[in-house]
Amino acid sequence: MSTSFHLRSLGLALVLAGAAGCSSPKTAIYEHENFDDSGTFSRDYPVSDTAACEAARRALLSQGYIITSSDPKLVVGNKSFQQTGETHLQISFNVVCADDGKGKNHSTMFANALQDRYALKKVNNSASLGVGVLGSVSMPIGSTDDSMVKVASETVSAPKFYDRYFALVDVFLPQEVKKAEHIPEQPKADLGVPEPKAAPAVEKVEAPKEEPAAPAASEPVVPAPEAAPIAPQAEPAPAATTPDLPPPTEAIPPLPTPAQ
């Protein structure tokens, strides 16, 4: 009797311990929501809400997202990933731009991404066979269809994921805003976009000299007069020396002839 009593007591203690463990309160999932201003899902931009959403749309388009909304202050994009042959992943990106009341050229962008996971499931379709006496009988003869079924859905909460996205939005802001706010441009090589090569230097070519226009066909072609050759100047001949002559004598007048 003592052994049986001890066994019953031990069993009762185990049952009570199990009941106490099952009755421990579990932390609800909403208890993890602190609603603190961590800045993971939002950023401030020195542009209007319309310009901010335009930069957000261009950033998603550059990464292969399909835009499904046309609202100037709301952007929705989807992108699909095929991990294995039986699993499929889809990211839905939602961006909302709102004026924060600090001026016309200042707004806040809110972004969140939803991750949906799909798995391949096989569904057996049974055929119904009608019998006059028994009615309709469902027979297990049919076809098997493969379809993708959503098995999980979760909001992406990784801060680095949103930091990379907001940094890409900075690249697509208007150029005048970057100059005014001194926002450094991200190198396009880091974003997968090759940088343009510099054009080769063009050598300076001198313009050809203008040639004189040819005369009209109706006018006779007159050759240009050739310059007469310049004869070399002869050296002056030396002056001839004359011998010393005696001074001239006075002329003697003729004698008178006698009268007849």
C-alpha atoms as one frame of an Amber mdcrd trajectory, in Angstrom:
protein
   0.000   0.000   0.000   2.832   2.404   0.727   4.412   1.856  -2.693   1.104
   2.475  -4.474   0.557   5.643  -2.436   3.959   7.002  -3.360   3.369   6.318
  -7.058   0.049   8.100  -6.966   1.596  11.089  -5.219   4.396  11.311  -7.791
   1.944  11.175 -10.671  -0.210  13.903  -9.143   2.849  16.115  -8.672   3.829
  15.693 -12.329   0.305  16.549 -13.492   0.232  19.683 -11.344   3.661  20.756
 -12.617   2.532  20.302 -16.195  -0.617  22.288 -15.582   1.374  25.076 -14.002
   3.716  25.212 -17.000   0.864  25.367 -19.490  -0.907  28.117 -17.604   2.121
  30.499 -17.716   1.110  33.650 -19.589   2.643  34.156 -23.062   3.769  37.543
 -24.303   1.424  38.785 -27.007   2.927  39.917 -30.277   1.556  43.443 -29.917
   3.571  43.856 -26.722   6.668  44.230 -28.900   5.220  47.363 -30.520   6.812
  50.237 -28.612   5.695  52.992 -31.021   8.988  54.821 -30.504  10.392  57.334
 -32.949  13.276  55.181 -34.176  13.259  56.694 -37.665  13.485  53.295 -39.372
  10.510  53.812 -41.656  10.637  57.590 -42.288  12.968  60.311 -43.537  12.715
  64.088 -43.966  13.580  65.683 -47.318  14.011  69.358 -48.290  11.570  69.036
 -51.217   7.831  69.052 -51.693   5.834  65.881 -51.127   5.275  65.462 -54.875
   8.993  65.776 -55.662   9.866  63.344 -52.856   7.490  60.687 -54.182   8.858
  61.161 -57.696  12.370  60.440 -56.385  11.002  57.403 -54.504   9.347  56.100
 -57.685  12.557  56.468 -59.707  14.541  54.703 -56.968  12.222  51.671 -57.089
  12.227  51.599 -60.878  16.025  51.557 -60.919  15.992  48.346 -58.826  13.499
  46.415 -60.964  10.277  47.071 -59.040   6.989  47.167 -60.940   5.027  50.330
 -60.036   1.293  49.662 -59.605   0.053  53.083 -58.398  -0.228  56.442 -60.167
  -0.952  58.728 -57.189   1.633  61.584 -57.047   1.869  61.206 -53.231   1.708
  57.393 -53.018   4.030  54.823 -54.592   3.433  51.065 -54.576   5.898  48.667
 -56.173   6.294  44.884 -56.312   9.286  42.664 -56.986   9.375  38.838 -57.185
  12.155  36.442 -56.179  12.346  32.743 -57.041  14.431  31.149 -54.319  13.887
  27.461 -55.144  11.653  25.458 -57.400   8.967  25.183 -54.728   9.262  28.528
 -52.905   8.483  32.001 -54.157   9.041  35.360 -52.441   7.448  38.718 -53.219
   8.255  42.145 -51.700   5.592  44.842 -51.825   7.024  48.322 -51.241   4.711
  51.117 -50.063   5.797  54.770 -49.922   3.683  57.686 -48.699   4.858  61.320
 -48.924   3.277  63.963 -46.698   3.800  67.661 -46.089   5.178  68.150 -42.571
   4.058  71.781 -42.245   7.576  73.270 -42.221   7.167  74.912 -45.612   6.415
  74.234 -49.231   9.807  72.639 -49.865   9.880  70.238 -46.949   8.175  66.854
 -46.551   8.391  63.486 -44.794   8.579  60.134 -46.582   7.164  56.987 -44.947
   8.214  53.631 -46.395   7.496  50.036 -45.447   8.013  46.727 -47.213   5.855
  43.618 -46.903   7.385  40.197 -47.541   5.036  37.433 -48.749   6.223  33.838
 -49.009   4.569  31.300 -51.314   5.014  27.527 -51.459   4.052  24.937 -54.043
   1.078  22.854 -52.930  -0.562  19.902 -54.617  -4.354  19.781 -54.569  -6.256
  16.585 -55.420  -9.464  17.158 -57.353 -11.956  14.286 -56.935 -14.600  13.530
 -59.541 -18.310  13.002 -58.821 -20.028   9.997 -60.349 -23.828  10.066 -60.627
 -25.758   6.822 -60.040 -29.507   6.695 -60.540 -30.314   4.701 -57.390 -27.567
   5.869 -55.030 -27.333   9.488 -56.181 -24.001  11.252 -56.679 -20.959   9.438
 -55.364 -17.604  11.149 -54.985 -14.855   8.947 -56.312 -11.138   9.537 -55.577
 -10.310   9.484 -59.245  -9.347  12.878 -60.501  -6.433  15.179 -61.282  -3.713
  16.793 -59.210  -3.064  20.534 -59.636   0.047  22.360 -58.487  -0.461  25.910
 -57.270   1.479  28.517 -55.298  -0.148  29.143 -51.926   0.777  31.984 -49.542
   2.236  30.454 -46.419   3.705  33.501 -44.632   3.524  37.304 -44.651   5.758
  39.628 -42.640   6.711  43.325 -42.586  10.415  43.903 -43.187  11.813  45.706
 -40.143  15.590  45.618 -40.774  16.964  49.178 -40.378  19.794  48.629 -42.891
  17.270  47.681 -45.578  15.553  51.071 -45.296  18.836  52.960 -44.887  19.971
  51.687 -48.294  16.669  52.658 -49.871  16.608  56.203 -48.443  20.232  56.687
 -49.547  19.184  55.741 -53.086  16.316  58.260 -52.942  18.905  60.986 -52.243
  20.536  60.189 -55.591  17.307  60.893 -57.494  16.505  64.217 -55.810  16.586
  67.311 -58.088  20.076  68.630 -58.757  19.300  72.137 -57.477  18.243  70.682
 -54.124  21.532  68.792 -53.796  23.513  71.957 -54.434  21.451  74.004 -51.962
  21.582  71.404 -49.183  25.109  70.141 -50.010  23.949  66.545 -50.282  26.887
  64.397 -51.483  26.082  62.333 -54.540  26.396  58.565 -54.213  28.861  57.046
 -56.693  26.873  55.289 -59.371  29.347  52.443 -59.442  28.100  51.408 -55.974
  24.534  51.278 -57.325  25.405  49.021 -60.236  25.347  51.774 -62.848  28.594
  52.129 -64.854  30.103  55.577 -64.915  30.309  57.264 -68.353  33.753  57.294
 -69.912  35.397  60.633 -70.551  35.413  61.738 -74.177  38.865  61.743 -75.811
  40.507  65.112 -76.229  39.961  66.595 -79.676  43.078  67.945 -81.307  42.877
  71.515 -82.513  42.877  71.626 -86.300  43.935  74.861 -87.964  41.506  76.254
 -90.490  42.804  76.088 -94.087  43.888  79.343 -95.620  41.407  80.926 -97.959
  42.461  80.841-101.621  41.541  83.685-103.977  38.304  83.113-105.786  38.615
  81.960-109.387  37.459  84.482-112.027  34.148  84.062-113.723  34.001  81.973
-116.883  32.853  84.939-119.007  35.833  87.083-118.091  39.101  86.418-119.947
  41.843  85.155-117.824  44.599  87.733-117.874  47.870  86.487-116.581  49.423
  88.596-113.934  52.240  90.803-115.356  55.605  89.491-114.535  57.931  91.859
-112.859  60.793  92.968-115.150  64.105  91.785-113.952  66.175  94.541-112.443
  69.445  94.950-114.289  72.420  95.359-112.114  73.648  98.925-112.063  76.963
  99.422-113.817  79.656 101.029-111.890  80.484 104.568-113.149  83.514 104.653
-115.444  86.443 106.580-114.119  86.753 110.124-115.554  89.234 110.402-118.455
  92.239 112.521-117.682  93.009 115.252-120.266  96.599 116.337-120.841  97.598
 119.793-119.753  97.244 122.140-122.751  98.832 125.583-122.998  96.546 128.464
-122.402  94.773 129.679-125.577  96.392 132.588-127.477  94.452 135.630-128.605
  93.135 135.412-132.099  95.024 137.592-134.642  92.651 139.654-136.738  92.935
 139.159-140.541  94.894 141.734-142.679  92.856 144.181-144.781  92.827 143.572
-148.476  94.139 146.468-150.743  91.619 148.410-152.735  91.709 148.134-156.464
